[in-house]
């Protein structure tokens, strides 16, 4: 059986509603039986009252056991509900055998079995219904006396008809939920593809950092937040020194390795609140948030120093270095001013010896190796 249908059939809410229906059935059964016999040709006898009390207690006991198993043992079995329904119907027929059409109440367990969306369980309910009807008919003289042949054929036709309808409902439900499952899976697959495509459009394939376009989108949003919420913001632009020489001397594949290693050093050093992107070529950009300028400077210096002391076999065991420009955002400057300040600081670091960090507001006193 479809797993989706099993989940639907075994939902605790559905089971809870069925138990509530059974409790209501006990009350309605007692009231209706009392009313039928009260309006009948004879008055209510003491024996009927005793039977009615015993029936009520018996049904309450059966439902109570089912309730306890559900509430304390977390048992919610469709077979248990089916047996309970058979007992309900049998007790009503037993106490009202003189009403010729009363065996029609056996459709109750058949209808209950529809909630399982299981054809086997529906056929089981039908088989138990036939068996119980035959037993009741054989054991109850009053029932045999009250039922005419037309009643017997009518009841059997009712059982068969309700069973066929139940099977048809189940078949339609299985098809409907199967289609729903396929549609849901297709939608989930499309959602996953969209997420992957969205990621690919934002991520640089070589370094697994955000790309140039995403960097500018994110920077613009953070600048807007700074203007409205006084968000602390710094921008660092990093450039691998002599990168063209690395490519020309050792090959572009070594250049790609160096880009990946620098990206990894940056990612390992910055905090989760920071945004790292490959700006283009051998340049990287880091947007720092919720930090002071001194804290951001400390982080970029850690990045620079880690790379400066790392020896790379691909570079004949030599180190590579970074030049870094850092600029602290001042409210009202705007995105372009922030970027130009960081870029100008990077240019100063390159021009004054490389392998150093230059802060825009402190260009006259660059910090470096």
C-alpha positions as CSV (number, residue, x, y, z in Angstrom):
1,X,0.0,0.0,0.0
2,X,1.1,3.5,-0.7
3,X,3.1,4.9,2.2
4,X,1.3,8.2,1.9
5,X,-2.0,6.4,2.3
6,X,-0.7,4.6,5.4
7,X,0.2,7.8,6.9
8,X,-3.2,9.3,6.2
9,X,-5.0,6.2,7.4
10,X,-3.1,6.1,10.7
11,X,-3.4,9.7,11.6
12,X,-4.1,10.1,15.3
13,X,-6.6,12.8,14.7
14,X,-8.8,10.5,12.5
15,X,-8.6,7.8,15.1
16,X,-9.5,10.2,17.8
17,X,-12.6,11.3,15.8
18,X,-13.7,7.7,15.3
19,X,-13.4,7.1,19.1
20,X,-15.5,10.2,19.7
21,X,-18.0,8.9,17.2
22,X,-18.2,5.6,19.0
23,X,-18.9,7.3,22.4
24,X,-21.6,9.4,20.7
25,X,-23.1,6.2,19.2
26,X,-23.5,4.6,22.6
27,X,-25.6,7.6,23.8
28,X,-27.6,7.8,20.6
29,X,-28.2,4.0,20.6
30,X,-29.6,4.0,24.1
31,X,-31.8,7.0,23.5
32,X,-33.2,5.6,20.2
33,X,-33.8,2.1,21.6
34,X,-35.6,3.6,24.6
35,X,-37.7,5.9,22.4
36,X,-38.6,3.0,20.0
37,X,-39.8,0.7,22.7
38,X,-41.5,3.6,24.5
39,X,-43.5,4.3,21.4
40,X,-44.2,0.7,20.7
41,X,-47.4,-1.2,21.3
42,X,-46.2,-2.5,24.7
43,X,-44.8,-0.6,27.6
44,X,-41.2,-0.9,28.5
45,X,-40.5,-4.0,30.6
46,X,-38.0,-4.5,33.3
47,X,-36.2,-7.1,31.3
48,X,-35.7,-4.7,28.4
49,X,-34.5,-2.0,30.8
50,X,-32.0,-4.5,32.2
51,X,-30.9,-5.5,28.7
52,X,-30.5,-1.8,27.8
53,X,-28.3,-1.2,30.8
54,X,-26.2,-4.3,30.1
55,X,-25.8,-3.2,26.5
56,X,-24.7,0.3,27.5
57,X,-22.2,-1.1,30.0
58,X,-20.9,-3.6,27.5
59,X,-20.5,-1.1,24.7
60,X,-18.9,1.4,27.2
61,X,-16.5,-1.4,28.3
62,X,-15.4,-2.3,24.8
63,X,-15.0,1.4,23.8
64,X,-13.2,2.1,27.1
65,X,-10.6,-0.7,26.3
66,X,-10.0,0.8,22.9
67,X,-9.8,4.3,24.4
68,X,-7.2,3.1,27.0
69,X,-5.1,1.3,24.4
70,X,-5.1,4.5,22.3
71,X,-4.5,7.0,25.1
72,X,-1.9,5.1,27.2
73,X,-0.4,2.5,24.9
74,X,-0.5,4.7,21.7
75,X,-2.3,1.9,19.9
76,X,-4.5,3.1,17.0
77,X,-5.4,0.0,15.0
78,X,-7.9,-0.1,12.2
79,X,-8.6,-3.7,13.0
80,X,-9.5,-2.8,16.6
81,X,-11.9,-0.2,15.3
82,X,-13.4,-2.7,13.0
83,X,-14.0,-5.3,15.7
84,X,-15.5,-2.6,18.0
85,X,-17.9,-1.7,15.2
86,X,-18.9,-5.3,14.8
87,X,-19.6,-5.6,18.5
88,X,-21.7,-2.3,18.4
89,X,-23.8,-3.6,15.5
90,X,-24.2,-7.1,17.0
91,X,-25.4,-5.7,20.3
92,X,-28.0,-3.4,18.7
93,X,-29.3,-6.3,16.6
94,X,-29.3,-8.6,19.7
95,X,-31.4,-6.3,21.8
96,X,-33.8,-5.3,18.9
97,X,-34.4,-8.6,17.0
98,X,-38.0,-7.9,16.3
99,X,-37.2,-4.9,14.0
100,X,-36.8,-6.7,10.7
101,X,-34.5,-4.3,9.0
102,X,-32.2,-3.9,12.0
103,X,-29.4,-6.1,10.5
104,X,-28.7,-3.2,8.1
105,X,-26.7,-1.7,11.0
106,X,-23.9,-4.0,10.0
107,X,-22.9,-1.6,7.3
108,X,-21.4,0.5,10.2
109,X,-18.2,-1.6,10.4
110,X,-17.9,-1.7,6.6
111,X,-18.1,2.1,6.4
112,X,-15.6,2.4,9.3
113,X,-13.1,0.3,7.3
114,X,-13.2,2.8,4.4
115,X,-11.0,5.2,6.6
116,X,-8.1,2.7,6.3
117,X,-7.9,3.1,2.5
118,X,-7.2,-0.6,2.5
119,X,-9.2,-2.9,0.2
120,X,-8.2,-6.0,2.1
121,X,-9.6,-4.5,5.3
122,X,-12.9,-3.6,3.6
123,X,-13.3,-7.2,2.3
124,X,-12.5,-8.4,5.9
125,X,-15.2,-6.2,7.2
126,X,-17.7,-7.5,4.6
127,X,-16.7,-11.1,5.5
128,X,-17.1,-10.6,9.2
129,X,-20.4,-8.8,8.6
130,X,-21.8,-11.8,6.7
131,X,-20.5,-14.2,9.3
132,X,-22.0,-12.3,12.2
133,X,-25.3,-11.9,10.4
134,X,-25.5,-15.6,9.7
135,X,-24.7,-16.4,13.4
136,X,-27.3,-13.9,14.7
137,X,-29.9,-15.2,12.3
138,X,-29.2,-18.8,13.4
139,X,-29.1,-18.1,17.1
140,X,-32.0,-15.6,17.4
141,X,-35.5,-17.0,16.9
142,X,-37.0,-13.5,17.2
143,X,-34.8,-12.3,14.4
144,X,-35.7,-15.2,12.1
145,X,-39.4,-14.6,12.8
146,X,-39.2,-10.9,12.1
147,X,-37.3,-11.1,8.9
148,X,-39.1,-12.0,5.7
149,X,-37.2,-13.4,2.7
150,X,-37.4,-10.0,1.1
151,X,-35.7,-8.5,4.2
152,X,-32.9,-11.1,3.9
153,X,-32.2,-10.4,0.3
154,X,-32.5,-6.6,0.9
155,X,-29.9,-6.8,3.7
156,X,-27.5,-8.9,1.7
157,X,-27.9,-6.5,-1.2
158,X,-27.2,-3.6,1.1
159,X,-24.0,-5.3,2.5
160,X,-22.8,-6.0,-1.1
161,X,-23.7,-2.6,-2.4
162,X,-22.0,-0.7,0.5
163,X,-18.9,-2.9,0.1
164,X,-18.7,-2.1,-3.6
165,X,-19.1,1.6,-2.9
166,X,-16.4,1.4,-0.2
167,X,-14.0,-0.3,-2.6
168,X,-14.7,2.3,-5.3
169,X,-14.1,5.1,-2.8
170,X,-10.8,3.5,-1.8
171,X,-9.7,3.0,-5.4
172,X,-10.5,6.6,-6.2
173,X,-8.7,7.8,-3.0
174,X,-5.6,5.7,-3.8
175,X,-5.5,7.2,-7.4
176,X,-6.1,10.7,-6.1
177,X,-3.5,10.5,-3.4
178,X,-1.1,8.8,-5.7
179,X,-1.5,11.7,-8.2
180,X,-1.1,14.1,-5.3
181,X,2.1,12.3,-4.2
182,X,3.6,12.5,-7.7
183,X,2.6,16.2,-8.0
184,X,4.2,16.8,-4.6
185,X,7.4,15.0,-5.5
186,X,7.6,16.9,-8.8
187,X,7.1,20.1,-7.0
188,X,9.8,19.3,-4.5
189,X,12.2,18.2,-7.3
190,X,11.5,21.5,-9.0
191,X,12.1,23.4,-5.8
192,X,15.4,21.6,-5.3
193,X,16.5,22.4,-8.8
194,X,15.5,26.1,-8.3
195,X,17.6,26.2,-5.1
196,X,20.5,24.6,-6.9
197,X,20.2,27.0,-9.8
198,X,19.9,29.9,-7.4
199,X,23.0,28.8,-5.6
200,X,24.9,28.4,-8.9
201,X,23.9,31.9,-9.9
202,X,25.4,33.3,-6.7
203,X,28.4,31.1,-6.0
204,X,31.8,31.2,-7.7
205,X,32.5,27.6,-8.9
206,X,36.2,27.6,-8.2
207,X,36.4,29.1,-4.7
208,X,32.8,28.3,-3.5
209,X,32.5,31.9,-2.4
210,X,29.8,34.4,-3.4
211,X,30.4,35.9,-6.8
212,X,30.8,39.5,-8.0
213,X,27.1,40.1,-8.7
214,X,25.9,38.8,-5.3
215,X,28.6,40.8,-3.5
216,X,27.2,44.1,-4.9
217,X,23.6,43.1,-4.1
218,X,24.5,42.2,-0.5
219,X,26.7,45.3,0.0
220,X,23.8,47.5,-1.2
221,X,21.4,45.9,1.3
222,X,23.8,46.3,4.2
223,X,24.5,49.9,3.3
224,X,20.7,50.5,3.4
225,X,20.5,48.8,6.8
226,X,23.4,51.0,8.1
227,X,21.5,54.1,7.0
228,X,18.3,53.1,8.9
229,X,19.7,51.1,11.8
230,X,23.3,52.3,12.4
231,X,24.7,48.9,11.5
232,X,28.5,48.7,11.9
233,X,30.0,48.0,8.5
234,X,33.5,47.6,7.1
235,X,34.7,46.5,3.6
236,X,38.0,44.8,2.9
237,X,39.3,44.2,-0.6
238,X,42.2,41.6,-0.9
239,X,44.4,41.0,-3.8
240,X,47.0,38.2,-4.2
241,X,50.4,39.8,-4.9
242,X,52.2,39.0,-8.1
243,X,49.4,36.6,-9.2
244,X,50.2,37.1,-12.9
245,X,53.7,36.0,-12.3
246,X,52.4,32.9,-10.5
247,X,50.3,32.0,-13.6
248,X,53.1,32.7,-16.0
249,X,55.7,30.8,-14.1
250,X,53.9,27.8,-12.7
251,X,50.7,27.7,-14.9
252,X,47.1,28.6,-14.5
253,X,46.3,25.4,-12.7
254,X,48.6,26.4,-9.9
255,X,46.9,29.8,-9.9
256,X,43.6,28.1,-9.4
257,X,45.0,26.1,-6.5
258,X,46.2,29.4,-4.9
259,X,42.8,31.0,-5.3
260,X,41.2,28.1,-3.6
261,X,43.7,28.1,-0.7
262,X,43.4,31.9,-0.2
263,X,39.5,31.5,-0.2
264,X,39.8,28.7,2.4
265,X,42.0,30.8,4.7
266,X,39.6,33.7,4.5
267,X,36.5,31.5,5.2
268,X,38.3,29.8,8.2
269,X,39.3,33.2,9.7
270,X,36.2,35.4,9.3
271,X,33.1,35.0,11.5
272,X,29.7,33.7,10.5
273,X,28.4,37.3,10.4
274,X,30.8,38.2,7.7
275,X,30.2,38.0,3.9
276,X,33.0,36.7,1.7
277,X,33.1,36.9,-2.1
278,X,35.5,36.4,-5.0
279,X,35.3,39.8,-6.5
280,X,37.1,38.9,-9.7
281,X,40.4,37.4,-10.9
282,X,42.7,37.3,-7.9
283,X,40.6,39.8,-5.8
284,X,38.5,38.9,-2.8
285,X,36.0,41.1,-0.9
286,X,34.9,40.7,2.7
287,X,32.1,42.7,4.2
288,X,32.3,42.8,8.0
289,X,29.2,43.5,10.2
290,X,28.7,44.0,13.9
291,X,32.4,44.7,14.5
292,X,34.5,47.7,15.2
293,X,37.1,48.8,12.7
294,X,39.8,47.5,15.0
295,X,38.2,44.0,15.1
296,X,37.9,43.9,11.3
297,X,41.5,45.0,11.0
298,X,42.6,42.2,13.3
299,X,40.8,39.6,11.2
300,X,42.2,40.7,7.9
301,X,45.7,40.8,9.4
302,X,45.2,37.2,10.6
303,X,44.3,36.3,7.0
304,X,47.3,38.1,5.6
305,X,49.7,36.6,8.1
306,X,48.4,33.0,7.7
307,X,49.0,33.2,4.0
308,X,52.4,34.9,4.4
309,X,53.7,32.0,6.5
310,X,52.2,29.2,4.4
311,X,54.6,27.4,2.1
312,X,53.2,25.9,-1.1
313,X,54.8,22.9,-2.9
314,X,53.3,24.1,-6.2
315,X,55.3,27.4,-5.7
316,X,58.6,25.5,-5.0
317,X,57.9,25.8,-1.2
318,X,57.5,29.5,-1.4
319,X,54.8,31.6,0.2
320,X,52.2,33.9,-1.4
321,X,51.1,37.2,0.0
322,X,48.1,39.5,0.1
323,X,47.6,43.2,-0.2
324,X,44.5,44.4,1.6
325,X,42.5,47.7,1.6
326,X,40.1,48.2,4.5
327,X,37.5,51.0,4.8
328,X,35.0,51.7,7.6
329,X,31.6,52.9,6.4
330,X,30.3,56.3,7.6
331,X,26.6,57.0,7.5
332,X,25.7,59.0,4.4
333,X,28.7,58.0,2.3
334,X,26.8,55.5,0.2
335,X,27.9,52.2,-1.4
336,X,30.2,53.7,-4.0
337,X,32.2,55.8,-1.6
338,X,32.7,52.8,0.6
339,X,33.9,50.7,-2.3
340,X,36.2,53.4,-3.7
341,X,37.7,53.9,-0.3
342,X,38.6,50.2,0.1
343,X,39.9,50.1,-3.4
344,X,42.0,53.1,-3.0
345,X,43.5,51.6,0.2
346,X,44.3,48.4,-1.7
347,X,46.0,50.4,-4.4
348,X,48.1,52.2,-1.7
349,X,49.1,48.8,-0.2
350,X,50.2,47.6,-3.6
351,X,52.1,50.7,-4.4
352,X,53.9,50.9,-1.1
353,X,55.4,47.4,-1.0
354,X,52.6,44.8,-1.0
355,X,52.0,42.2,1.7
356,X,50.3,44.8,4.0
357,X,46.9,46.1,5.1
358,X,46.0,49.8,4.6
359,X,43.0,51.3,6.3
360,X,41.4,54.1,4.4
361,X,41.3,56.5,7.3
362,X,44.9,55.6,8.2
363,X,46.5,55.6,4.8
364,X,49.3,57.7,6.1
365,X,50.2,54.9,8.5
366,X,49.7,51.6,6.7
367,X,50.1,48.4,8.6
368,X,52.1,45.6,7.0
369,X,54.9,43.2,7.1
